[in-house]
Amino acid sequence: MKNVTLRAGNEQDFFSRGKVLARLADAGQPMPEERTVSFEDPADLLRLLTASRLEVFRSVKAEPGSITVIAGRLQRDRSAIAALSNAM
């Protein structure tokens, strides 16, 4: 998976995207590399994307690695990075 899209959307948006994917699957077409995570309430998205989590996301995007490697790069305790990754 190359891209993850975070957006605000409602139930209708969710099922519309599902229908598009179902049609692709029925036609034997490849699924898009992108994944979408929708939040009905944008405040829920803001609670998920804390500054600490954004820092971890950016570090992983720049250079993927193990939790130990990422923790070292960010100069943070390994258990804190593991807890952040488990909460996502």
N, C-alpha and C positions, 0 to 999 in steps of 0.2 A: 504494500500500500504506500503510495507516494504522497497523497494529499488527504488531509482531513479538513473539512469545512465545518465551522461552528456557526450556527445561525439561529435567529429567532423564527419560529414558525408554528403553525397550528396543526391540528389533526389532519385537516384536508391536505395540507402541504406534504405531510408524511405519507399519506396514502397515494397521492399523485406521484411522488418519487418511487414508491413501491410498485405502482402499475408500470412505470417506465422500465424498471429493472425486470419485472416479470415478463414483459414483452420481449426484452432482449434475451432472457433465458429461454423463453419459448421458441425464439427464432434461432437459438444456438449461437447467438452473438456473444462476444466477450463482455464481461462486466467492466465498468469503468474502474480505474485505479483509485478514484476518489471515494472517500467515505464521508457521510454527512451526519452530524450530531445536531439535533434541533432542540431548542428550548422554547416552550410556550411563553415563559416569563423570562425576559432578558436579565432580571435580577438573579435568577438561578445560574445563568452563565457567569455573571460577575462573581458570584460566590465560589464557583469552581475555579476560575482563573485568577488566583491570587498572584501577587508579585513573585513569591517564591516558586510557584509552579511555572510561571512564565519564564523565569530564569532557567529552570531545568529544561523546559521545552526548547528554548533557544540554544542551550548548550548541546542537547541531543541532536537538534537539527543541524547545527554547525559541524558536529563531529560525534556520531554515534559511538557508544561504548558501553561497557558494563556499568553497573551501579557503582562499583568501587572506583572505576576510572572517572566517571562523571563527578562523584563526590570529591575526588582529589582535584579535579579541574576547577570545581567551584569552591574548593577549600571549605567543604561542609562535612559533617559527620555522615558516614555511610548509612547509618540507621535513619537519619533524617531524609536522605534521598530515597531510600527504600520506602519509607512511610509516604512520601509524596507520590511516588510511582504507584503504590498500592491504592491510594485515594483517588487516582485518576481513573 
